């Protein structure tokens, strides 16, 4: 399976770079609960027959320290805690509370509290904590500053609380991507020649299905196992093995453009931009085929050049055009990132349809 690469990576680009914009649809708490129990069993009883004392530091290196090994705990405990669903949730909350919005709110509250203490120090009596009293030269101005500081603190706290869930979701997504990366690293460094490896792959696939997560594990003999979006092998099969050879024969520019879109897709580039550029290639292919430099995927042009198209297919092509998300040209919002994969697949199918169309008005 082809992935965008850089020679410095040694032919393998980590998951967190390949799929940094992954959609976290599905029940990941359920998935990680199932996975952590399975990996705990794998290493607690050493079902994989590895050198346990070496595996943890090796995994830390392989994962580029996305996984941190603690030698104060056993390997199974390290891994079980790392993939524990409650731990991941707690870490996302901690990450959100460390964001700039939260820090600004805490700083403002600390400043307001300090000004309040200067204006209204606690009484000094028997057993009281001794405080240093400072003479406030301008009480009215100090009171004004205190009111302003309290208002600012309240505003910043309200802002932090209003954005906290959104920020937590962002951090949770980051933590998920890190753990999928580490899971792939585990699959890379485990010996894969024995029956238990196939059993492990089978179980992880079942966990994906049970948790309604659109991921799969691709196994290619002689290469490390890869975790891939469920539709990725299907997309490659249709683009690489079917469409591209035919395009390169007669329309090499269009072929190169779709190859670029395909690799941008695998490289987790902006999905909206990928779709817009890929659809422009489809549009240009239609112009190349028909000889009509003004061809658009609308009813009049489709009726003129592809008159035998079934009505529902004609509407499908028109609606595919309508998904373009460049707001300046069409005034429409882009489709969500996880839908762009489907749209790219639809573009490739549409290109095959145009190439196969047996109409005399199409220029060969």
HELIX and SHEET records of a PDB file:
HELIX    1   1 UNK A    7  UNK A    9  5                                   3    
HELIX    2   2 UNK A   15  UNK A   18  1                                   4    
HELIX    3   3 UNK A   28  UNK A   44  1                                  17    
HELIX    4   4 UNK A   52  UNK A   62  1                                  11    
HELIX    5   5 UNK A   75  UNK A   82  1                                   8    
HELIX    6   6 UNK A   85  UNK A   97  1                                  13    
HELIX    7   7 UNK A  100  UNK A  119  1                                  20    
HELIX    8   8 UNK A  139  UNK A  189  1                                  51    
HELIX    9   9 UNK A  195  UNK A  210  1                                  16    
HELIX   10  10 UNK A  232  UNK A  238  1                                   7    
HELIX   11  11 UNK A  239  UNK A  243  3                                   5    
HELIX   12  12 UNK A  244  UNK A  250  1                                   7    
HELIX   13  13 UNK A  252  UNK A  266  1                                  15    
HELIX   14  14 UNK A  271  UNK A  290  1                                  20    
HELIX   15  15 UNK A  299  UNK A  305  1                                   7    
HELIX   16  16 UNK A  311  UNK A  322  1                                  12    
HELIX   17  17 UNK A  327  UNK A  330  1                                   4    
HELIX   18  18 UNK A  337  UNK A  356  1                                  20    
SHEET    1   A 2 UNK A 215  UNK A 218  0                                        
SHEET    2   A 2 UNK A 226  UNK A 229 -1                                        
END                                                                             
